[in-house]
C-alpha cells in the first residue's frame, strides 16, 4: 500500500494538473471575444490572459475556503477521495475540451468531490445544503445576472454611440475591449484558481487529521493553519492556471467567439464587462461560480439585445446541456474512480 505521504504528493500533483487543464480549457472565457473580433492575435491574447490569471489568483482565498471545508467534513475525507474527485473533474474537462464544449471546470470539480465523498462515506456525508446554496442557486442566478447586465449594457452603449460613425465606434470599442478582456482574465483567475487551492488545502487537512500522520516530514509553513490556505498553495495554483491559460484552447474559443453569435468589438466589450462584474461579485462572496457559464450567458445577452435570432440557439442549447450534465457525469466518474483507487491503494 502506498504511504500517506506518497498519496498526498500524488494528490497535490493531480490538483496542479487539474488547475493547468482548467487554464487551457477555460482560456476562452477571457479571450474568445477579443480574438474573434480581431483586436488581438491569439498568441498575444493567451499570454496576456495567463499573466492576469496569475495576478487575479493571488488576490484572495474566500472561494478556496469554501471548497476546502464547505462541502464535506475534512475528517471523513481521505487522499483517495480527493484524488478521485480530481480524476472525475479532469476527465470531464478533457472530454468537453476535445469536443470544443465550454463546460464548467468549477462544477466538474464539485461534482467530482460529491461523487467521491458519497462513494467513501455515503450520501449523508456530503453537504447538500452547501451544494444548493453555493452551486445550484448560482448555477441559475449567475448566468441570468450576466445575461441581463450584458443585455442592458449593450442597449445603453448603442444609445450612447447612436450618433457616431461606425469607424469611430469600432476604433474606440477595440480599445475598450482590451481593457474588458484584461479585467475578465483577472476575474477568471480570482475565482477559478481558488478551486485547486481549496482541494489541495482539503488534502493537507485530511493528512493532518489522520492519527499518527508525520507532519515533520515537511516544514511547518507547508501545512494549513486553521482553515487558512498556505501561501505556497496560492502561488503554485496561480502559476498552474496561468501557464495553462497560455497554452490556449482554440476549439472552445471558436465556439464562444463565433458559433454562438458573430460578435463585434463593442459587443465583446459589453459581454466581458458584464462577465467581470458577475464573477468578481461571486469571488468576493466565496461562491465558486462557473466563469464559463457567466461569459457564455453574457455573449448571449449582447446578441439578444440586437435581436433574438442573432443568437444561434441550437449551439446555445448544446452548451446548456453540457452545463446540466457536468455535475452528475463528473460525480459518476469520480465515484467509479474511488472504487478503483481503493483496490489500487487499499485506502
Residue pairs with C-beta under 8 A, 6 or more apart in sequence:
1 345
1 346
1 347
2 10
2 345
2 347
4 79
4 207
4 210
4 213
5 207
5 214
5 217
7 79
7 80
7 83
7 345
7 347
8 79
8 203
8 204
8 207
10 79
10 83
11 79
11 82
11 83
11 86
11 200
11 203
12 200
12 203
14 83
14 86
14 87
14 90
15 82
15 86
15 196
15 199
15 200
15 203
15 237
16 196
16 200
16 236
16 237
16 240
17 86
17 90
17 240
18 86
18 89
18 90
18 93
18 105
18 109
18 196
18 199
19 193
19 195
19 196
19 237
19 240
19 241
19 244
20 240
20 241
20 243
20 244
20 247
21 90
21 93
21 94
21 97
21 105
21 244
22 93
22 105
22 192
22 193
22 195
22 196
22 241
22 244
23 50
23 53
23 240
23 241
23 242
23 243
23 244
23 245
23 246
23 247
24 97
24 244
24 245
24 247
24 248
24 249
25 93
25 96
25 97
25 105
25 244
25 249
25 252
26 102
26 105
26 188
26 192
26 245
26 249
26 252
26 291
26 292
27 46
27 49
27 244
27 245
27 247
27 248
27 249
27 252
27 253
28 102
28 249
28 252
28 253
28 255
28 256
28 257
29 102
29 184
29 188
29 256
29 275
29 291
29 292
29 294
29 295
30 49
30 52
30 53
30 181
30 184
30 185
30 188
30 245
30 272
30 295
31 40
31 42
31 45
31 46
31 48
31 49
31 181
31 185
31 253
32 252
32 253
32 255
32 256
32 257
32 295
32 299
33 177
33 181
33 256
33 257
33 263
33 267
33 268
33 271
33 272
33 299
34 40
34 45
34 177
34 178
34 181
34 268
34 272
35 41
35 42
35 45
35 253
35 257
36 253
36 254
36 256
36 257
36 258
36 263
36 268
37 174
37 177
37 257
37 263
37 264
37 265
37 268
39 174
39 177
39 178
39 181
39 265
39 268
40 48
40 178
40 181
42 248
42 250
42 253
45 181
46 245
46 246
46 247
46 248
47 246
48 181
48 182
48 185
49 181
49 185
49 188
49 245
49 246
50 185
50 242
50 243
50 244
50 245
50 246
51 242
52 182
52 185
52 186
52 189
53 185
53 186
53 188
53 189
53 192
53 193
53 238
53 241
53 242
53 245
54 189
54 238
54 239
54 241
54 242
55 186
55 189
56 185
56 186
56 187
56 188
56 189
56 190
56 191
56 193
57 189
57 190
57 193
57 194
57 197
57 234
57 237
57 238
57 241
57 242
58 234
58 235
58 238
59 189
59 190
60 190
60 194
60 283
60 284
61 194
61 197
61 228
61 229
61 234
62 194
62 283
62 284
62 285
62 286
63 191
63 194
63 195
63 198
63 282
63 283
63 286
63 287
63 288
64 194
64 195
64 197
64 198
64 201
64 229
64 234
65 198
65 201
65 227
65 229
65 286
66 130
66 134
66 198
66 286
66 287
66 288
67 109
67 110
67 113
67 194
67 195
67 197
67 198
67 199
67 201
67 202
67 288
68 74
68 197
68 198
68 199
68 201
68 202
68 205
68 224
68 227
68 229
69 202
69 205
69 227
70 127
70 130
70 134
71 110
71 113
71 114
71 117
71 126
71 127
71 130
71 131
72 113
72 117
72 125
72 126
72 127
72 202
73 125
74 202
74 205
74 206
74 209
75 209
76 117
76 120
76 121
76 125
77 117
77 120
77 202
77 205
77 206
78 120
78 206
78 347
79 203
79 206
79 207
79 347
80 116
80 120
80 338
80 341
80 342
80 345
80 347
81 113
81 116
81 117
81 119
81 120
81 206
81 338
82 113
82 116
82 199
82 202
82 203
82 206
83 337
83 341
84 112
84 115
84 116
84 119
84 334
84 335
84 337
84 338
84 341
85 109
85 112
85 113
85 115
85 116
85 117
85 199
85 334
86 109
86 112
86 199
87 112
87 333
87 334
87 337
88 108
88 111
88 112
88 115
88 116
88 330
88 331
88 332
88 333
88 334
88 335
88 337
89 105
89 108
89 109
89 111
89 112
89 330
89 334
90 108
91 330
91 333
92 103
92 108
92 111
92 112
92 326
92 329
92 330
92 333
93 103
93 105
93 108
96 102
96 103
96 322
96 326
97 249
97 251
97 252
98 251
99 251
100 251
100 252
100 254
100 255
101 252
101 255
101 318
101 319
101 322
102 252
102 255
102 256
102 292
102 296
102 319
102 322
103 292
103 322
103 323
103 325
103 326
104 290
104 291
104 292
104 293
104 323
104 326
105 192
105 195
105 290
105 292
106 191
106 192
106 195
106 288
106 289
106 290
106 291
106 292
107 135
107 139
107 290
107 323
107 326
107 327
107 330
108 326
108 327
108 330
109 195
109 199
109 330
110 131
110 135
110 288
110 327
111 326
111 327
111 328
111 329
111 330
111 331
111 334
112 330
112 331
112 333
112 334
113 126
113 199
113 334
114 126
114 131
114 327
114 331
114 334
115 330
115 331
115 332
115 333
115 334
115 335
115 338
116 334
116 335
116 337
116 338
117 125
117 126
118 125
118 126
118 331
118 335
119 334
119 335
119 338
119 339
120 338
134 286
134 287
134 288
135 288
135 327
138 282
138 287
138 289
138 290
139 290
139 293
139 323
142 278
142 279
142 282
142 287
142 289
142 290
142 293
142 294
142 297
143 290
143 293
143 294
143 296
143 297
144 297
145 278
146 274
146 275
146 278
146 293
146 294
146 295
146 297
146 298
146 301
147 297
147 298
147 300
147 301
147 304
148 301
149 273
149 274
149 277
149 278
149 298
149 301
150 270
150 271
150 273
150 274
150 275
150 297
150 298
150 299
150 300
150 301
150 302
150 305
151 301
151 302
151 304
151 305
152 305
153 270
153 273
153 274
153 302
154 266
154 267
154 270
154 301
154 302
154 305
154 306
155 305
157 266
157 269
157 270
158 305
161 168
161 169
161 266
169 266
170 264
170 265
170 266
173 264
173 265
173 266
173 268
173 269
174 265
176 265
176 266
176 269
177 265
177 266
177 268
177 269
177 272
179 269
180 268
180 269
180 272
180 273
180 276
181 268
181 272
183 272
183 273
183 276
184 272
184 275
184 276
184 279
184 295
185 245
186 276
187 275
187 276
187 279
187 280
187 283
187 291
188 279
188 291
189 238
189 241
189 242
190 279
190 280
190 283
191 279
191 282
191 283
191 288
191 289
191 291
192 241
192 291
193 237
193 238
193 240
193 241
194 237
194 283
194 288
195 288
196 237
196 240
196 241
197 229
197 233
197 234
197 237
198 229
198 288
200 233
200 236
200 237
201 224
201 227
201 229
201 230
201 233
204 222
204 223
204 224
204 230
204 233
205 224
205 227
207 213
207 215
208 215
208 223
208 224
215 223
221 230
221 231
221 232
222 230
222 232
223 230
224 230
255 315
255 319
256 295
256 296
256 299
257 263
259 312
259 315
260 296
260 299
260 300
260 303
260 311
260 312
260 315
260 316
260 319
261 267
261 299
261 300
261 302
261 303
261 310
261 311
261 312
262 310
263 271
263 299
263 302
263 303
267 299
267 302
267 303
270 298
270 301
270 302
271 295
271 298
271 299
271 301
271 302
272 295
272 298
274 298
274 301
274 302
275 291
275 294
275 295
275 298
278 289
278 294
278 298
279 289
279 291
279 294
282 288
282 289
283 289
290 323
293 323
296 316
296 319
300 311
300 316
303 310
303 311
304 310
304 311
341 347
